[in-house]
Every structure is written in structure tokens, then in C-alpha cells.
Amino acid sequence: MASRAKRRAVGPGVPQPQGAHVRCDEEEEEGEMEEEDEDSEDSDEEEDGDDEIVDEGTQCAEQIKELILSCCEKNCEKSMVEQLDKLLNDTTKPVGFLLSERFINVPPQIALPMHQQLQKELAEAHKTNKPCGKCYFYLFVSKTFVEVGKTNSKKKWNNQKKDELMFANAEEEFFYEKAVLKFNYPVQEEGDTCLGGRWSFDDVPMKPLRTVMLIPHDKMNEIMDKLKEHLSV
């Protein structure tokens, strides 16, 4: 499909070369209708979310790693910090940073084709020996919430039970289940306390968290099977 800029370049109003066919009004009207249809198709194809892998070793990846380790040090036991630091710095088992985001009010079903496409690209990257195709683990940070008052100790965030966590993107629970390492850290200082339910006066106040997960590459097929089972239309 031609880009919008190209369509405009060949549309009405562009000087025609000498001897070129000049369209009648009916043809111009038909051409304008076709352009409107194509514009409509473009708007339908706008992305509802984004899924991608950031290679380890890049500047932004190193900054993410430093931030994650810092949050772990502030909110987890020393053993957890040491384990995370060892895994993130093991050059024999590269870690890719999995970024997944879908826009507010976009249904979770959109997550399935996003992750399917990403897995296809990773498989192709593996065949062509690209760095992102060699990941042994994926680091995934999910938006979660917990009822206010469930825990007051910073050192207990990493012991938060799954049934106490509410995931902003429900499908990310499947990643959580397969993670070999996971911990939570609060981000309330970066935003207000939110409410659960349907925004009534009886809603339970929720404390915003970020849940960090380290997921083995060999568990991704199992996660994809779960996504297909629950999100297929």
C-alpha cells in the first residue's frame, strides 16, 4: 500500500506532464473515495500496543539493569539481590528486556497476536544469529496493585502472594507463574493510590507496585499456549 505522502503526490492538484490523461470529474470523485477508504484502512491498522526486546549491553539496557538492581536492594532480602545480580551479569546466559504495553481500554485479546509476532521475530533472529535471538532469560516488569494494608514492611514486598496481586494486564499472570525469580517494589511516591472495582465509594484502595520477573526462554512456549487458551477469539 502506498504511504499517505505518496498518495497525495499522485492525487489531484499535482501538475500533469504534457500529453497525460486528464481525469474527468467522475474519475476525480472516484479517486477521492478510494483515498478516503485507504486512509480509513490506515487508521484501522494503528497499533493498540507494543511488544519488543531490548538487547543487553546497549546503554538503555544497562540503565534498566541498574534501576532494577537498585529497586531490588531497597525492597528485597540480600539473597534475592545477590541472585538477581548474578543472573543479570552472567555473560553465558544473556538476558533480554521484554517490553510489553497495550493502551488503556484495549482488550487483552490484542496481547496474543502481539506476543505471537514477537516470538516469530525472535525465532528468525535466532536463525540469523542476532543477539536478541540468543536470550536465555527475559526480564519483564509488570504493573500490579495490592490492597492497602496487606503489608507494611518493605522487606516483605518480594514475598507478596500471587492471589494478593492484581495485574493491570491480566494476561501477565501467565508470565509470573513461569518466572524463576520475581519481586515487587512500590511506586506510590510516583503516583496516587488507586481504587479497585467500579469506582464506587466502597472500592478498596490499591497500592501501585511494579512486579519484576525473570523468565527462562524455554518457558515461553508454555506461556504462549496459555495465552492461546485464554485469549483466542
Secondary structure, DSSP 8 states (H G I E B T S, - for coil): ---HHHHHHTSTTS---TT-----HHHHHHHHHHHHHHHHHHHHTS-SEEEEEE-TTSHHHHHHHHHHHHHHHHHS-HHHHHHHHHHHT-TTS-EEEEEEEE-TT--GGGHHHHHHHHHHHHHHHHHTT-GGGG-SEEEEEEEEEEETTS---GGGGGG--GGG-EESSGGGHHHHHH-SEEEEEE-GGGS--EE-TTS-TT--EEEEEEEEEEEEGGGHHHHHHHHHHHH--
